Each structure stands twice: as structure tokens, then as C-alpha cells.
Amino acid sequence: MWVLGLIAPASALLPSQLVYHTGAPVFWWIGPIIVLIVIPVLDWVVGEDGTNPRDEDYEVLSNDRYYRWCTYMFLPVQLIGLIIACAMWAGNELSFLDKLGLAATLGFVSGIGINAAHELGHRVEHLERWLAKIALAQSGYGHFFVEHNRGHHVRVATPHDPASARLGESLWEFLPRSVIGGFRSAITLERERLARKKHGWWTIHNHILQAWSMTIVLFATLVAIFGVAALPWLLLQAVIGFALLETVNYVEHYGLLRGKRPNGNWERCSPRDSWNSDRLVTNIFLFHLQRHSDHHANPGRRYQTLRSSQQAPQLPAGYASMIVFAVVPPLWRYVMDQRVLAHYAGDVTMANILPRKRRRILAAHGVTA
């Protein structure tokens, strides 16, 4: 069923045909419709996966190239959809609202493309790591290749990680902190890596410059072909794409904090430090991203081999549904704050709390700051 994950990038190919055959301009917004409405409904109807790969099947699953091609094929479908969209943005046939809907659809494809890049970027094979950078070109978020692997995975579920949301922190507070913090972290990490290898910043060995160059080449080529009228829409879909990624980041670790060893160092990341959901439909669309605890504990595992852990705290719905909750902070707090507290058996001091709200949150639970 993993090939069904290609429906996500294929949604960029659908709008014009759906509008043509139905006459309904709402289908320019097919990307948000699929992600924010269709998938949550299917998650509720289909339910959870409930199965884990057997230990004796691990090597066979891991080495079966079918699963790799499901991620490889994401890229050409994604690129074809972007080319079609640029042709439409450059023309005069669509209204401003229709072009905006098409940009939203491409942005959602771009965001899910970052997830495909996430899967490819964790691999040791050079081809897949290069494909990860190509997949990031549409969103212009190439530094994610560095920050996620060498920053987020090291600091996850600690106050030092810009991509780990804190208890009491709204999505709208989190987004600028994560975007800016992740960018700064990536620059620092790559500069340090290059210095260890006796390279300066301006070198072909710079992973960030490699990824950003792909974005520049892609956007410049599309503008040269379709005209500068396509550029604002290209930039808009990129912003929507990385905003979707960061919203998923917000969901994945909200309020969770790793314990500390007696020497003051953080404990190794455990299944308790990521929010999981085993909803089958979203799992297929996001290449098992929702089995996030196993991914952090074993980042070298390919998506088809990830397991659902009983130790991991469970979300009440799939990631697609939780994105909808996250954009409404009072609803999010109503749904999630009590689950964070329950995860720590009522001890709110064990949570990763937003510093400026720490005194207030502790006082609300009868704890002196």
C-alpha cells in the first residue's frame, strides 16, 4: 500500500482536470482538502494499523528496493506538478483566488516532499542523500538536511532544541522560534563540520550551499521558462511547505522532556520522548512518520521497518487531524495539555515548559517555581 503515498504529490496534477470536468473551482484547493479533511476522515473510518514488522522479517524488509522506489518516485511526480502549476500561474486564465488555491496545493505537496526528503536524508547511501537535497529544492528548506540530522536528533525533547515545542507554547509562537532557530543551528553545525575538515564556508563540500543551489537553479529555470509572474507563487508555496513541516514538528514533541542523568547530561532519547499515532491512512501518506519514537531511537531504520511502541505517548488522532487542532491554540491546549500531564503521572515539573509561562503553569498545578 505504500505506493498510495504518491497520491500526495499527484494532488498537484489533479486540480486543472478536476476543475475542468466538474466546473468547481474549489478543486484548486485539493491539497489542503486532502490533507486537512479527507485524510482525517479516513483516519477515523479506517482506524489504527496495530501491526509491527516481525524481527525475522527486518532484513528482508530493509533491503527490499520496492520501498525505496516509493520514495524515489515522489520526486518526478512532485516536479511535474510544479511545472504545470508554473504554467498556470504565468497565464491569465485563473483568478487570483484560483492561483492562491493552486499555491496552497503546491505548498502542501512541498511540505510532504520535505518528509520524503527526511526519509532519504537519514540514509547512508550517497544517491539517497542527494535525492533528499533535490526533494528540498521546491521548499527552499535545504538547511533542514543538516539541522534535522545533526541538530534535532541530538537535542530533541530538550529546551535547547528549536524544533521541540514547549508546554504552553502556541503554534504561532513556535513557528518563528523553530524556523529561525533551525536556520541558525544549521549554519553553526555546518560551519563547524567544514572547519574540522579544513574547509571554509564557500566550498562545494558545503551541504547547505549544495541544497540552496538546487533551489536557485530550480526557481531560476522556472522563471526563465514561464516568466517572473510565477515567482511570487513559487515563493508562497515554499513558505506554505516549510510552515507545514514545522507544524508537524510542533505536534511531534509538544511538552515532552528527556530526563537527566546524575551527571547532568541528558538521557538517551527514548520512546517516551515523541508523540505517536498509528493511524493507518496518515502512516501511508507520511511514510510512517507517526511512528516517531522508533525513528528517534533508531534513525537508521527505513520507514517500512519502524515499529509502534507501547511506551510512546499516543495522540488522540493522526498527525493530519492534529495539524487542524494546532492552528487553534485554545483547542490544542484543551486536547493536549492534559495528555502531557497524564504522560508524566501528574508531575508537571517533568514537562518541557515555555519559560515565560513556567511560573504560571506550575502555580496552576500547585507547584512553587
N, C-alpha and C positions, 0 to 999 in steps of 0.2 A: 504493500500500500504506500510505500514511501514515495513512489513516483507521483502520487497525488499532491505532494508538496509543490510540484511545478505549477499547480493551479494558481499559486500566489503570484509568480512573475507573469504568468499568462493572463492575469487580470488586466495587465496593461495592453494586451492585444484585443480585449473584448469591447471596450466602450463604443467605438465607432460602429461596430457591427450590431451591437445591442440597440443603440440609438436608431440606427438605420432601419432595423427590422421592426422595432416597436414604436418608434416615434417619441419615446420617453427620454428627455434629456437628463433625467436623474441617473441614468447609467454612466454618465461621465464620472460619477462618484462611486463607481463599482468597487474600487479598492477599499475605501472606508466602510462601505456597505458589507462587504465580505468579512472584513476583519472585526468590525465593531458590532455587527448584527448577526450575520449568517453563522459565523463560527461559534459565538457564544450560545446561540440557539442549538446548534448541532452538538456542542459540548454537553448541554443539558439533556438532550434527547439520547445521544449515544452513550454518555457516561464515561467511566474510567476504563483504562486499559486493564490493570490488575494482573499483568503477567510480567515476568522478568526472564531475561535470557538464562539458560542453564549454564553452569560453569563449563560443562564439557563441550558446549557449542561456541564458547567465546572465540577461540582461534579461527574457526571456520567463518563465523560472522565478521570478525575483524578483517579478515583477508579477502572476503568476497567483494569483488570490484563493482558489483551491481550497485551497492550502497554509495560508493564513491561517485559513480556516474549520475546518481540522483542529485548530487550537489554540483557536479560539473555542468550539467545541463541547465542549471539555474542561470548561468552567465549568458549564454547566447539568447535565451528567451528574454532575459532582462534587457539586453542590449537592443534587440529588435523592437521591443515595446517602447524604449526610449527614442529610437529613431522615428517611429511612427508618430509619437507624441510631438516631437520637434517639428515635424512637417505640419501638424495641425496647429500648433502654437504659432508658427510662422505665417499661416494663412489667415484669411479674413472670414472664413465660413462660420467659425464658432463665436458665440458671445463671450464677453469677459467672464461671466459666471460659469459657462461651459469649460473654458480654459482653466479656470480655477479648480473645477471638479477634476479635470484631467490631471492637473498638477498634484492634487491630493492623492489621486490613484497612483501616480508615478512615485510620489513620496512614500506611500505605504509599501510599494514594491521595493523602493530603495532601502527602507528600513529593514524589511525582511531579508533583503540582499546582504545587509550587514551581518545578519545572523548566519547566512550561508558563509560569509567571509570568516565569521567567528569559528565555524566548524573547520574550515580549511586552514585557518591560521594556526590552529593548535597542532597541526601535523608536522612531522619532521621532514617529509619529502619536499624537495625544493619546488617541484611543479605545483603542489597544492598551496604552498606558501605564496608563490607568485600569483596563483589564481585568487587567493584571498585579497591581495592588493588590487587586482583588477575588479573584483566584486565591490570593493570600497570606492572605486572611482566615481560612480554615479552619485554617491552621497557626499563626496569630498571629505570623508572622515578617515583618511588614510592613517592618521596617527593612532587610531584605535588598534591597529595591528601591533603597535609597540605597547601602548598603555594597558590594554587588556591582558596581554600575556605576561608582561614583566612588572606591571603595577597592580592592577586589580587583583590578580590571583595571589599576589604576595600579601596585600593589605586588606583583603576582603573582610567584611564584618568587623572592622576596627574604625575608630574615629579618624584615622589617617587616610582612609580610602574615600576619594570624592564620589565614587560610584556606589557606595553603600549608604542608603537613606537612613535617617535617624528618626527615632520615635518622636512624634510631634512636628516633624518637618513635612510641609505640604509638597506636592509635586512641583508647584510653581516656585517654591524656594529651592528645591533640589535641582531643578534643571540648570539654572545658571552656575550653581556651585559645581555640578558634575561636569558640565561642558567645559568651563574654564579650568577647573582643577585637573581634569583629564588631559587637556591640551598642555598645560604647564608640566604635568608629570611626564607625559610622553617626551617632551623636548628634553627635560632633565635626564631621563633614563637613556635616551638615545645618545645624547652628548657624552654621558659617562661611558657608555659602551664603546663609542668611537674613540674616546680618549684612551681607553685601555688597549685598543688596537693601534694606537699611534696615528689616528686619523683626525683631521679637522672636521668641522661641520659640513663644509662644501665638498662632499665626496660622493662618488657613485655607490659607495657602500652604505650610505645613509638610508635606512628603511623608510623613514618618514618622507624624505625627499623623493624617493622612488615612488611611493604611493601618491603623493601630491602631484608628481609629474604626470601620472596617469590621468588624474582628474583634469589637469590643464590641457593635456593633449586631447582628451575626450571632448571637453567642453569647447575648445578652440576649433576642433574639427566640425562639430555640430553647428557652431555659429558660422563657420566658413561656408558650410553647405546650405543652411537654412536661413541665415541672416541673424542680425543682432536681436531681432524681435523675439527669438527663442530664449535668449539669455536670462531675462528675469524669471521665466518659468523654470528654467534649469536650476537656478539658484533657489527658488522657492521649494521645488520638490526635494532638493538636497537638505534644506533646513527641516522640512517635514520628516524626511527619512531619519536623520540623526536624532530628532526630537522623539520619534517613536522608539528608537533604540534606548535612549536614556529613560524613557518612561518604563520600559521593561526592566532596566536596571533598578529603577525605583521600587518596582514590585518585588524583585528577586531577594532583596536583603533587608527590607524595611524593619528597623528597630532591633535587628539581630546583632549580637556582640559575642565575639570569641572570648573564652576565658583566658586567664593569665596563669603562667607557671609561677612557682615560688620565687624564681629569679627575676620575675618581672617581664619576661618575654611572653609574647602571645602564644597560646596553644596552637597546635596544628589545626587547620581548618577541618571541621567535622561535618557530618550530615546535618547537625543541628543548626548550622550557620547559613542556611539558604531556605527560602520558601519554595516548596514543591507543589506541583499539581500533576496528577496522572490522567488528566482528561485526554481521551484518545485523539479527538479531532485536532486540537491545538498541538498535541505532540507531533502529529504527522506534518502539520504546516510549519512547525518550528524546529524540525529535526531533533526532537527530544530535548529541547532546551529546558522544558519544565522539570526534567529530572536533574535539576541543577545541583543538588547536593553531591550526587555521584560525580558529576562533571568537575566540581571543585576539588573533591577528594582524589579524583583520578583524571586529571585533564588530558592525559594521553589517550583515553578511551574514545573510540569513534562513537558517533551518536547512536548507531544501531545496537551497541553493546551496553548502553547505560542502564542502570537499574534504579528502581524506585525503592527508597529506604524507609523503613518504619520509624527510624529515629528522626527523620526530617519533619519539620513543622509543615502542615498541609494548608494550602489556601482553600477557601470555600468554593472557588471556581477556577477555570482555566485562565491563563495569562491574558487572553483576549478580553475576557469579561472583566478582569481586574484592572485593565487599562481604562475601561469605562468608569469604574469606581474611582480610580486615581485622579481623574480630571475634576472630580467634585470633592474637595478636601473634607467637608463635614461627613459625607457618605463614607469616604475612605476611612476616616478616624473611627466612625461607628462600627465599621466592619472589621478593621484590622487592629486597633489599639488593644481591644480586649483579647485578641488572639496572641499578641505579643506578650501580654501579661500572663496569660494561661500557659504559654510556652515556658516561661520561667517560674511556673508554680506560684504566681502572685508576687514574686520579688522583682519589683520594677527597677531596682538598682542594678540588675544584671543586664538590662537592655542598653542599647546604643541610643542615648537620649540627645536631642538637639540642645546644645549648650545654653542657648539663651532662654530655653523653656525648662531647663533642668530643675531649678528650684520650685517652679510652679507645679511641674508634674510630680516631683517627689512629695511635695506638700499635699497634693490631691490624694496621694496614697498613704498619707500618714507617716512619711519618712522625712527626717530632718536632713537638709542638704549638708 
